[in-house]
């Protein structure tokens, strides 16, 4: 192994004595050679982007077919592109009513795009995490420290099988409960009940937010047999595969200690979940346009539903446009953070938010290093979290500014729309269809960036990590 030995000297004037030289301190530092990415894996993030781009292109072509619409006329390129991007990126923003505009063929295409996007995100995000862990020479914590060391083909197959099994099982359970309720409580035929149960079960677990009703889940706002299974599916998909796998091992008694990733994700997700439910319920409690007319059980159920969905599903059981500005701001905050890593949720992820909070707390206390739940946080992870968060802020700010220039909508509505697109949430105040085609294309690009950006950026940053062969003199500019 080759490397470089760097010698640094410090001290005052050198002076020779009877025993040797004094006044100088010599330190030697071994700098390891630059590590190179494994052959053939130099740009894995690029492959992920190209793969999802191809899925969006295929979906756009299928949705432009006359058979995809109820009218038999082509939907148009912009409408098809926007809808396909929203489905593949499991967002849920729409420019046409899903139930009345698309034919059964078009709805099946949407369902396939949602399933492919959700499974693809969970699988590829986890496999990118495996590659990062192998690249850094660490055991993979993202898969709960499973029995993996080499990251070989067998491990990849195992991860893919687990992702598919967990996804299909969660979707099946949700679909069964919804089907039974639709058939027995709303007099739907069993065929229609199964269709709607499967569609909304897949949409809920993948945090897509697509519904077969013009007003989303508003017709079932106070029905716990509909909204509660949907909420549970949203939470399950939003936690992320690594945490779900670790929870499964814990329940089987095969896990003695939680990983740091799982502990941070569960604690932060739970805290933000409680905050969202309590804040929105309290703020909207007396609003005559939202929770005001409902009884106490209805207010609690609808408030909980709207506290869960910004994490990032996009269903709604009340008119989002009637929310107070305070509730819209709370929803903006929750949508931007999103859910767990390597899951179906979007946003900058709860782990990014939590790690930045720990960094700030350590800086306020004047501590030289950041400790998180008994572990020291590396400087590389701190920089990656800061980069993902600030680039997310930049993407939202730039998109909001652009939409303000080409639309006449107020700032709070435009900001809500851009954060919903970036966080792949799908909630809207109702302005999506009225945005000009150029703005809709911009939102489609933002959905794509929001869905793949944090994942691929974090992986790319970690894979590009390399040792610096020298350090420049340190200087501290004035901050604040």
N, C-alpha and C positions, 0 to 999 in steps of 0.2 A: 504494500500500500504506500502510495506516495502522498506527500503533504508538504506543508510549509511550517517552519519554525520561525516565529517572530520574536525578536528580542527587543525589549523596551527598557530604557534607562531613565532614572529620575534621581533627583537630589541636587546638592549644591556643588561647589568646586571640588574636584577630586584631589586627594592628597595621599601621598604614599607614606606608609609607616613601616615599622620594623616587621610587622606581621602581614602587610599587604596594603591594598588600596582601600580607602574609606571615603564616604561622602556620596557614593553612588549605590543605587539599588537596581539590580538587573533582574528582570522577569522574562521568562521564556513561555511562549504560548504555542501549543500545537494546533494548527488549523487543518482540519480534515479536508481531503480533496472534495471538490464539488460532486454531489451525487447526481446521477443522471436518471431520468425516467426510464422505466422498463421499455424494452424494444417494442414498438408498435403501439405504445400507449402514451405518446407524447401529447396528444390533444384529445383526451376522452371527453371533455366538456363540449368540444366542437361536434363530436359524434352525437351527443345527446341533443344538442340544438338542431342538427340536421335531421335527426330522426323525428323529432316532434314537428319540425317544419314540414316534413313529408306527410305526416298524419294530417296536419292542417290543410295542406294542399289537396290531399285525397278527399277529405271531408268537404272542402269547398266545391270540388268537381261534382261530388254526389248530390250536394244540396242545390246545385244549379240545375239539376235535371228536372224536367217538368213533372215527373212522377213524384218528386219530393214535396210538392205543394198540393193543397186541397183544390186550388183553382185549376191546376194543370198547366199553369204558366211558370216560366222560369223565375226564380226568386231574385235574380240579379247577382252580380259578382260581389258587390260590397256586402249585401245582406248575407249571402252564403259564407263569405270570408269571415265576417264578424261572428256569425253563429257557430261556424266550425271552430274558430279560435276559442270562443267561449266554452265550447263543449270539451275540446281536447285539453284546454287549460283548466277544466273543471271550475269555471267561474260562475256562469249563470246569467250574465247580462244578456239581454235580448233586445232586438230592434223590431221584432214582430212577435205576436202572440203565439206561443208554442202550440197551444191546443187547437187554434183555429187556422193558422197559416200553414202548418206542415201536415202532410198526409201521414197515414200510418207508416209508409215507407220512410218518409223524412224523420219521423219520431224514432224509428228503429235505428236509422243512421246516427241520430243524436245519441241514442243510448249506447251504441257501439263506440262512438267517439269518447263519451264520458268514461266508459269502462276501460278503454285502451289508455286514455289519459291518466286515469287514477292508478291503474296497475303499473303503467309505465313510470309514473313519477315515483311511486313507492319502490319499485324494483331498481330503477336506475339510480335514484338518490342513494339507496343503500349500497349498491355495487360501487358507486363512486366513493362512498365512505370507506368501503373495503380497500379500494385502490389507494386512497389517501393514507390509510393506516399502514398498508404494506410499504408504501413509498417512504413513510416516516420511520419505519422499523418498529412500530408499536403494535400491540395486540388490539384488535378491533373492538372498541367499546361500543360502537354503534349497533352491533348485533349481540349485545349483552355478554361479551366475552365468551362466545360459543367456542366449541372445540375446533378452532381454526388457527392455523399458524402460517400456512403457505399461501393462502388465497388462491388455491388452485381451482380447476374446473369443477371438481366435485363440490366444493364449497359454494361456488356460484350457483350451481344447480339446486343445492339445498336452500339457498336464500330465495331463489325464484319460486320454488315449490311452497315455501312457508308464506311468502307474500300472497301468492294466489290462493292458498288454502284459507288464510285468515280473511282475505277480502271476500271470497265467495261465501264463507260461513256467515260473516256479519251481514252481508247483503241478503242471504237466504233467510236468516232469522227475521230481519226487518221486513222483508217482503211477505213472509208468512203472516206475521201479525197484522200488517196493513191489509192484506188480502182478506183475511177473516173479518176484519172490521168493515171494510168496504162492502163485502157481500152480505153480512148480517145486520149491519147498522144503517146502510144507505141503499139497500135493495138493488145493488148492481148485480148483473149476471156474473156467474163465476168466471167466465172468460174475461169480461171487462175488469173484474176485481183483481184477477191474477195479473193482467197487463198493467194496471195502475199500481198494484202493489210492487211488482218487480221494478217498474220504471222509477218510482219514488224511493224504493229501497236502495237501488244502485246510485241514484242521484244524491241521496242523503249520505251514504257511507263515503262516497267520493267527494263530498263537500261541494257538489256541483250547483245545487240550487235551482235546477230546472224542474218545473212543475207543469202538469197537464191542465192547469186552471189559469184563467186570465189574471186572477188575483192571488196567485200562489196558494198558500195554505189558509187564507182568510176564511173560506167556508168551514174549516175544521178548527177554528181558533180555540174553542173551548172544549174540544174533544181530546181527552188525554190519551185515548187509545190510538190516536193518529199522531199527535204532536210529541208525545213522550218517546215512542220508538224512533221517530225521526231525530229527536234531540240526542238520544243515546247513540244512534248510528253516526251522527255528526261528530260527537265527542270521540268515539272509537277511531274513526278514520283520521281525525285531527291530531291524535296523540302521536301518530307515526309508528311505523313497523318496528323499529328497534325497541321502543317502550312496550308495545304490545307483546313482542316475543319475550321480553324480560318478565312481563307480568305473567305470561303463561308458564315460564320456567319457575317462577316464584310459587304459583299455585300448585305446581307438581312437586314442590319441595326440592327442586334441583338447583336452587340458587340460594347462597348463603348471604350474599351482600349485594346491595343495589349498586349499579354503576353511577358515576357522577352525572352522566347524561340523563339517565332515567330520573334520578332524584330532582335535578334542576327542572326538567321538563314537567314532571308531575306537580311539583310544588308551585311553579310559576303558572302553569295552566290552570290549576285549581284556584289560585288566588285571583287571577284575571277573570275566571268564570264567575266566581262569587261577586266580584266587583261589578261586572257587567250586568248580572241579573239584578242585584240590589240597586244599582244606580239607575238603570232604565225603569225599573218598576217604581221606584220612589219618585223619579222626575215626572213620569207619565201618569201617576196614580189619579190625579184629578183632571187630566186633560180630556175635555169632552169629545175630542176627535179621535182619541185612541183608547185608553184604559178606563176613562171616566164612566161610561155607561155600564160597564161590566160589574158583576158582583165580586166579592173578595176572592173566591176560588178562581174565577175567570181572570181577574187581574194578575194573580200570582202565576197562573199557567202561561198566559200570554207574555207577561213580563219575563218569565224564565225562558220562553221560546226566543224572545228577541235579545236576551242576554247571551244565549248560546250561539245564535246564527252568525254574528260577526266573527266567529272563530275559524273557518270562514265558509259558511254554507250558502247563505244568500236567500233562503226561504224567508217569507214574512207572513205573519198572521194578522197584521194590521197595516194601515196605509202609512208607508214610510214617509211620504210627503207631509203628513200631519204631525210628525214628531217635532218636539220643541227644539230650538237651536242647541240647548244643552245636551239633549239626547243624541242629536246628530253628531256633536263633538265627541261624546263618549264612544259612539259607534265608530267614528273615524279613528280614534285611538286604538280600539280593539281590532279593527280591520287591518290597520297598518302592522300591528304586531303579529297577528295570525296565530298559527298553532305550532305543533311539534315538527321537528326535522324528519325528513324521509317519510312524510305522510302525505295525505291528500290536501291538507290545509296550505294556505299561501302565506303572504306577509314575510316580514324579515325573520320570523320564527321566535318562539318564546325563549329559547335558549340564548339567542343573540341579545334579546332585551334583558334577560336576567344577568348575563355575564357583564354587560355594560353597566348594569346597576351595581354589581359587585365592584367593578373597577372604580366607579364614582365614589362608592362608600370607602374603599381603601384609600383613595386620594384625599378625601375629606379628613380621614383619620391620620393622614401623614404616614401611612405604611409604605415601605419600599417595594413590597410585592403584594399580589392579590391572592388571597386564600378563599376557597369556595368549598364549604362543607368538608373540611379536613384535607383538602387537596390544594396545591399551589397551581395557579393558572399561568400558563406559559405566556410570554410576551407575544408569540406568534398568534395565538388564539385571540388575544385582546385586539391585535391589529386587524385580524380578519373580521371580528364582530363589528368593530368600528367602521371598517370599509363597507361591509354589507349594509349597515344601518344608514350611513351617510349617502351612499349611492342610491338607496331607496328613497331617501328624502329628496335627493336631487331629481330623480325620475318623476316623482309625484309633483314637485314644484314646477318643473319645466312643462309637464303635460297640463297642469292647471293653468299656467300662464298662456299656453298655446290655445287652449279651449276658451279661455276668457276673451281672447282676441277674435275668435271666429264664431262665437255664440253670444247671445244676449242674456244668458242665464246668470243669476247672482253667484257670488263667490262660494257661499256655503254649499249650494247645490253642485257646482262644478267640482269643488274639492272633494265632496262626498263621492261623486262619480269616479274621479281619478283614483282615489284611494281604494274604492271598491274594485276597480279594474286591476290595479297593481297588487292588491291583496287577494285577488281571485275570489272575491266574495260573491258578487252578483247582486247585492242590494242596490236599489236605485230610488231616487225621489221622483222618478217618472219622466226624466228628460232624455233618456237614451235614444228613443226613436226620433226625437226632434232635433238631435244633433246633426249637423251637415255631414255628408259622406266623408269629407276629409277628417272631421273629428272622430267619426266612427272608426276609420282606419287607424287613427292615432290611438284610440282606446284598444283596438285589437293588438297593436304593437305593444302597448303597455301591459295588456293581459299576458302576452307571450313573455315579456321581460319579467313580469312579476312572478310568473309560474316557474320559469327556468333560471332566472337571474340569480337569486340567492343560492340555489343549489350549485349551479355550475361555477359561479364566482368563488364560492367558498372552496370548492374542490380545486379550481385552478390556482387559487392563492396558495393552498397547501402544497400542491404538486410542484409549484415553482419555487418553493422554499430552498434556499441554498446558503452556504456559509460565506460570509464576507472575509476576504483575505487581509483586510486592513481596516482600521478605524481612524477617522479624522479627529482632530482636537474637539473636545466637547465645549459647547457654549449654550447658555440658557437665555433665549429672548424673553422679553416681558410678555406675560400672558394675562389677559383680562384688563 
